Amino acid sequence: MVATRKMRPRRADLTELDSHFQVLAMTVSRRDFLAASAIAGSAVTSLAAGTLGAGAFAWADDAVKPEDKVDTKTIGKTPHTKFAVNLEMWFGKLPFLDRIRAAAALGFPAFEFWPHEGKDIPAIARLSKELGIAVAQFTAWGFRPGLNETKNHEAFVKAVEKGCEVAKALDCKLMCVVAGDDVPGLTQEQMHQNTIAGLKLGAPIAEKNGVTLILEPMNIRVDHKGHCLYGSAPTMKICDAVGSKAVKINWDLYHMHITEGDLCGHLREGFKAGHIGYLQLADHPGRNEPGTGEIHYNRVLKEAYDLGYRGYVGLELSPKTTELAAAIACAKADVW
């Protein structure tokens, strides 16, 4: 663990970022964004031809403050935190491959997504390699059927096997899994024990393929009433019981804040135990970008960085106004 020195973050001003985040003497406009998108390899043709449609970017110039005059293609190139855009919640009006192009055009180093089923994995692999943007993680097992029922474990094993094939194709090392919603007739402890049993079956497969399964706890108060797993303590207990280096936690700071608070304190506990496999964020209330709610993400991200976290941080949030404004807000959260 790296010792943390208390520091009050300076004003989140874009001009304080390092040379990777240049401030230009121009106001960001639709034309600037489309021009910056030209860095996105094969996106050049489609953007120039207007096939994406300007409206598809949910653009609104008045959502960007005049002082936030930036080179759009460097917004995501933050000095400390490596952000991964969630393509299920960003650029929703675009076809999936164009969402990758849009994320790359804003300079983000990575992206994440939910189920791989129904997606053109070879095309995603080719495009991400072409644009130099990584796949941080994707979902290999969702809410239903539940991992917390033993009758679903055979299907879970097959899902892990298939997920590892997808991960290899995408050069991705993390796959998210979910415990499941409440099962009538089972106690929470029984559901957790079933989750442990299922993960013990999937862990050797993940280990063999160099992949880590990241188990995500939810929150009960806002988004996921009726789920079986909330908070860091029971999730770490599950990881301890599984006892595999290939099973860690998808530590979603949004869910953790709502469930238990004390984000920095619990982060320290999670890092000390060696259970944090991935971080995600969103502000609360609203599940939007940093600065729209009550969470002091400059402080929280600095804590994670000081603790030694160098993995991607998933932006599993809904941009409140525009993707550009949300990207700028995320970059500001990396200032300290």
C-alpha positions as CSV (number, residue, x, y, z in Angstrom):
1,M,0.0,0.0,0.0
2,V,1.3,3.4,-0.9
3,A,1.1,6.0,1.9
4,T,-1.4,8.7,1.3
5,R,-0.5,12.3,1.9
6,K,-3.5,14.5,2.7
7,M,-3.9,17.1,0.0
8,R,-6.7,19.5,-0.8
9,P,-7.3,19.3,-4.6
10,R,-6.9,22.5,-6.4
11,R,-9.7,24.0,-8.4
12,A,-10.6,21.6,-11.2
13,D,-9.4,23.9,-14.0
14,L,-8.5,22.3,-17.3
15,T,-5.5,24.6,-17.7
16,E,-3.8,22.8,-14.8
17,L,-3.6,19.5,-16.7
18,D,-0.3,18.4,-18.1
19,S,0.9,18.7,-21.7
20,H,-1.4,15.8,-22.8
21,F,-4.4,18.0,-22.1
22,Q,-3.8,21.1,-24.2
23,V,-6.0,24.2,-24.0
24,L,-6.7,25.9,-27.3
25,A,-7.8,29.4,-28.0
26,M,-11.0,28.4,-29.7
27,T,-14.5,27.5,-28.6
28,V,-15.4,23.9,-29.1
29,S,-17.9,23.5,-31.9
30,R,-19.6,20.7,-33.8
31,R,-17.1,21.2,-36.6
32,D,-14.1,21.0,-34.2
33,F,-15.4,17.7,-32.8
34,L,-16.0,16.2,-36.2
35,A,-12.6,17.3,-37.3
36,A,-11.0,15.7,-34.2
37,S,-12.9,12.5,-35.0
38,A,-10.7,12.2,-38.1
39,I,-8.1,10.6,-35.9
40,A,-10.3,7.6,-35.6
41,G,-8.9,5.7,-38.5
42,S,-11.6,4.3,-40.6
43,A,-14.0,6.8,-39.1
44,V,-12.6,9.5,-41.3
45,T,-14.6,8.6,-44.3
46,S,-17.9,8.1,-42.5
47,L,-17.5,11.3,-40.5
48,A,-16.5,13.4,-43.5
49,A,-19.4,12.0,-45.4
50,G,-21.7,12.9,-42.6
51,T,-23.0,9.3,-42.3
52,L,-23.0,9.4,-38.5
53,G,-25.3,12.4,-38.4
54,A,-24.4,15.4,-36.3
55,G,-27.5,14.9,-34.1
56,A,-26.3,11.4,-33.2
57,F,-23.7,12.9,-30.9
58,A,-26.4,14.5,-28.7
59,W,-24.4,17.7,-29.3
60,A,-25.2,21.0,-27.5
61,D,-22.6,23.7,-27.7
62,D,-24.2,25.6,-24.8
63,A,-23.5,22.5,-22.5
64,V,-19.8,23.3,-22.7
65,K,-18.6,26.3,-20.7
66,P,-16.7,29.0,-22.5
67,E,-13.6,28.5,-20.4
68,D,-13.4,24.8,-21.4
69,K,-11.7,25.4,-24.7
70,V,-10.0,22.2,-25.5
71,D,-8.5,20.1,-28.2
72,T,-11.2,17.5,-28.3
73,K,-9.0,14.6,-29.3
74,T,-7.0,15.0,-26.0
75,I,-9.9,15.2,-23.5
76,G,-9.6,11.6,-22.5
77,K,-5.8,11.6,-22.2
78,T,-5.8,12.4,-18.5
79,P,-2.5,12.3,-16.6
80,H,-3.4,9.9,-13.8
81,T,-6.7,8.0,-14.4
82,K,-7.2,5.8,-17.4
83,F,-10.9,6.2,-18.2
84,A,-12.9,3.6,-20.1
85,V,-16.1,4.8,-21.7
86,N,-19.2,2.6,-21.2
87,L,-20.6,2.3,-24.7
88,E,-24.0,1.1,-23.5
89,M,-24.6,4.5,-21.8
90,W,-22.6,6.9,-24.0
91,F,-23.3,7.7,-27.7
92,G,-26.5,5.8,-27.5
93,K,-27.9,7.1,-30.9
94,L,-24.9,5.7,-32.8
95,P,-24.4,2.1,-34.1
96,F,-22.0,0.2,-31.8
97,L,-18.9,0.5,-33.9
98,D,-19.4,4.2,-34.4
99,R,-19.5,4.5,-30.6
100,I,-16.0,3.1,-30.5
101,R,-14.9,5.7,-33.1
102,A,-16.6,8.5,-31.0
103,A,-14.8,7.4,-27.8
104,A,-11.5,7.3,-29.6
105,A,-12.1,10.7,-31.2
106,L,-12.3,12.1,-27.6
107,G,-9.0,10.6,-26.8
108,F,-10.2,7.9,-24.3
109,P,-7.8,5.0,-24.0
110,A,-10.4,2.3,-23.5
111,F,-14.1,1.3,-23.5
112,E,-16.3,-1.2,-21.8
113,F,-19.6,-2.8,-22.7
114,W,-22.2,-5.1,-21.3
115,P,-23.1,-8.5,-23.0
116,H,-20.9,-9.7,-25.8
117,E,-23.8,-11.7,-27.3
118,G,-25.3,-10.1,-30.4
119,K,-22.2,-8.0,-31.0
120,D,-19.8,-8.4,-33.9
121,I,-16.7,-9.4,-31.9
122,P,-14.3,-9.7,-34.9
123,A,-15.3,-6.2,-36.1
124,I,-14.9,-4.8,-32.6
125,A,-11.4,-6.4,-32.3
126,R,-10.3,-5.1,-35.7
127,L,-11.6,-1.5,-35.0
128,S,-10.2,-1.3,-31.5
129,K,-6.8,-2.4,-32.7
130,E,-6.9,0.0,-35.7
131,L,-7.8,3.0,-33.4
132,G,-5.5,2.0,-30.6
133,I,-8.3,1.9,-28.0
134,A,-8.5,-1.0,-25.6
135,V,-11.4,-3.1,-24.4
136,A,-11.3,-2.7,-20.6
137,Q,-14.0,-5.2,-19.7
138,F,-17.3,-6.7,-20.7
139,T,-20.1,-8.7,-19.1
140,A,-19.9,-12.5,-19.3
141,W,-22.8,-13.3,-16.9
142,G,-25.6,-11.0,-16.1
143,F,-28.5,-10.8,-13.6
144,R,-30.6,-13.7,-15.0
145,P,-30.3,-16.6,-14.8
146,G,-28.7,-16.2,-11.4
147,L,-25.3,-17.4,-10.4
148,N,-26.9,-17.7,-6.9
149,E,-28.8,-20.8,-8.0
150,T,-26.9,-24.1,-8.4
151,K,-29.1,-25.2,-11.2
152,N,-27.5,-22.5,-13.4
153,H,-23.9,-23.4,-12.7
154,E,-23.5,-25.6,-15.7
155,A,-24.6,-22.7,-17.9
156,F,-22.3,-20.4,-16.0
157,V,-19.3,-22.6,-16.8
158,K,-20.2,-22.5,-20.4
159,A,-20.6,-18.8,-20.3
160,V,-17.1,-18.4,-18.8
161,E,-15.6,-20.6,-21.4
162,K,-17.3,-18.6,-24.2
163,G,-16.4,-15.4,-22.5
164,C,-12.7,-16.4,-22.4
165,E,-12.8,-16.9,-26.2
166,V,-14.3,-13.5,-26.6
167,A,-11.7,-12.0,-24.2
168,K,-8.9,-13.5,-26.2
169,A,-10.3,-12.1,-29.4
170,L,-10.5,-8.7,-27.9
171,D,-7.2,-8.8,-26.0
172,C,-9.2,-8.2,-22.8
173,K,-8.3,-9.5,-19.4
174,L,-11.5,-8.7,-17.4
175,M,-15.0,-10.1,-17.5
176,C,-17.8,-8.9,-15.3
177,V,-20.1,-11.3,-13.6
178,V,-23.2,-10.7,-11.4
179,A,-24.5,-12.8,-8.5
180,G,-28.2,-12.5,-9.4
181,D,-31.5,-11.3,-8.0
182,D,-33.2,-12.7,-5.0
183,V,-34.4,-16.3,-5.3
184,P,-37.7,-17.1,-3.5
185,G,-37.1,-19.6,-0.7
186,L,-33.4,-18.9,-0.3
187,T,-31.7,-16.8,2.4
188,Q,-29.1,-14.3,1.4
189,E,-26.4,-16.5,3.0
190,Q,-27.6,-19.4,0.9
191,M,-27.5,-17.3,-2.3
192,H,-24.0,-16.1,-1.4
193,Q,-22.9,-19.7,-0.8
194,N,-24.3,-20.7,-4.2
195,T,-22.4,-17.8,-5.8
196,I,-19.2,-19.0,-4.2
197,A,-19.8,-22.5,-5.5
198,G,-20.4,-21.2,-9.0
199,L,-17.3,-19.0,-9.0
200,K,-15.2,-21.9,-7.8
201,L,-16.3,-23.7,-11.0
202,G,-15.5,-20.8,-13.2
203,A,-12.3,-19.6,-11.6
204,P,-10.0,-22.4,-13.0
205,I,-11.2,-21.7,-16.5
206,A,-10.5,-18.0,-16.1
207,E,-7.1,-18.7,-14.6
208,K,-6.2,-21.0,-17.4
209,N,-7.0,-18.3,-19.9
210,G,-5.3,-15.4,-18.1
211,V,-8.7,-13.7,-17.4
212,T,-10.1,-12.3,-14.2
213,L,-13.7,-12.6,-13.3
214,I,-14.9,-9.3,-11.6
215,L,-17.9,-9.8,-9.4
216,E,-20.1,-6.6,-9.1
217,P,-22.2,-5.8,-6.0
218,M,-25.1,-3.5,-6.6
219,N,-27.1,-1.0,-4.5
220,I,-30.5,-1.5,-2.9
221,R,-31.7,2.0,-2.4
222,V,-31.8,3.4,-6.0
223,D,-31.2,0.9,-8.8
224,H,-31.3,-2.8,-7.8
225,K,-33.8,-3.5,-5.0
226,G,-34.2,-7.3,-5.0
227,H,-30.6,-8.1,-5.9
228,C,-28.7,-10.5,-3.6
229,L,-25.4,-8.8,-3.2
230,Y,-24.7,-5.3,-1.9
231,G,-21.6,-3.6,-0.5
232,S,-17.9,-4.4,-0.2
233,A,-17.8,-6.6,3.0
234,P,-20.0,-9.5,1.7
235,T,-18.4,-9.3,-1.7
236,M,-14.9,-9.5,-0.2
237,K,-16.1,-12.4,1.9
238,I,-17.2,-14.2,-1.3
239,C,-13.8,-13.6,-2.9
240,D,-12.0,-14.9,0.2
241,A,-14.1,-18.1,0.1
242,V,-13.4,-18.7,-3.6
243,G,-9.7,-18.2,-3.0
244,S,-8.6,-17.6,-6.6
245,K,-6.5,-14.8,-8.0
246,A,-8.9,-15.0,-11.0
247,V,-11.9,-13.7,-9.0
248,K,-11.9,-10.1,-7.8
249,I,-14.4,-7.3,-7.4
250,N,-15.8,-4.8,-9.9
251,W,-15.7,-2.0,-7.4
252,D,-18.4,0.4,-8.7
253,L,-17.9,3.5,-6.7
254,Y,-21.5,4.7,-7.5
255,H,-23.0,1.5,-6.0
256,M,-20.6,1.6,-3.0
257,H,-21.3,5.2,-2.2
258,I,-25.1,4.6,-2.1
259,T,-24.7,1.3,-0.1
260,E,-22.0,2.1,2.4
261,G,-20.3,5.5,1.9
262,D,-16.8,6.2,3.2
263,L,-15.5,5.5,-0.3
264,C,-11.8,6.2,0.5
265,G,-11.9,4.1,3.7
266,H,-13.4,1.1,2.0
267,L,-11.0,1.5,-1.0
268,R,-8.1,1.1,1.4
269,E,-9.7,-2.0,2.9
270,G,-10.3,-3.5,-0.6
271,F,-6.7,-2.8,-1.7
272,K,-5.3,-4.2,1.5
273,A,-7.2,-7.4,0.9
274,G,-6.2,-7.6,-2.7
275,H,-9.7,-7.9,-4.0
276,I,-10.2,-4.8,-6.2
277,G,-10.0,-5.9,-9.9
278,Y,-11.6,-2.9,-11.5
279,L,-13.2,0.5,-10.7
280,Q,-16.3,2.2,-12.1
281,L,-17.8,5.5,-11.3
282,A,-20.8,7.8,-11.6
283,D,-22.0,10.6,-9.5
284,H,-25.0,10.5,-7.2
285,P,-27.8,11.4,-7.4
286,G,-28.5,10.9,-11.1
287,R,-25.8,8.4,-12.1
288,N,-24.2,11.1,-14.3
289,E,-20.7,12.5,-14.7
290,P,-18.5,13.8,-11.9
291,G,-19.5,17.2,-10.6
292,T,-23.3,16.7,-11.1
293,G,-23.8,15.2,-7.6
294,E,-22.3,14.9,-4.2
295,I,-19.3,12.7,-4.6
296,H,-15.9,14.4,-4.5
297,Y,-14.3,12.3,-7.3
298,N,-11.0,14.3,-7.3
299,R,-10.4,13.1,-3.8
300,V,-11.6,9.5,-4.5
301,L,-9.6,9.0,-7.7
302,K,-6.5,10.5,-6.0
303,E,-6.9,7.9,-3.2
304,A,-7.1,5.1,-5.7
305,Y,-4.1,6.4,-7.5
306,D,-2.1,6.8,-4.3
307,L,-3.0,3.2,-3.3
308,G,-1.4,2.1,-6.5
309,Y,-4.4,1.5,-8.8
310,R,-3.3,1.8,-12.5
311,G,-6.1,-0.1,-14.2
312,Y,-8.9,1.4,-16.1
313,V,-11.8,3.2,-14.5
314,G,-15.1,2.5,-16.2
315,L,-17.4,5.5,-16.9
316,E,-20.7,3.6,-16.3
317,L,-22.7,6.8,-16.3
318,S,-25.3,8.6,-18.4
319,P,-24.0,12.0,-19.7
320,K,-26.4,14.6,-18.2
321,T,-26.3,16.9,-21.3
322,T,-23.8,15.9,-23.9
323,E,-21.0,13.4,-24.3
324,L,-18.5,16.2,-24.8
325,A,-19.5,18.0,-21.6
326,A,-19.4,14.7,-19.7
327,A,-15.9,13.9,-21.1
328,I,-14.7,17.3,-19.9
329,A,-16.2,16.7,-16.5
330,C,-14.5,13.4,-16.2
331,A,-11.1,15.0,-17.1
332,K,-11.6,17.6,-14.4
333,A,-12.1,14.8,-11.9
334,D,-8.5,13.7,-12.6
335,V,-7.0,17.1,-11.4
336,W,-5.2,17.2,-8.1
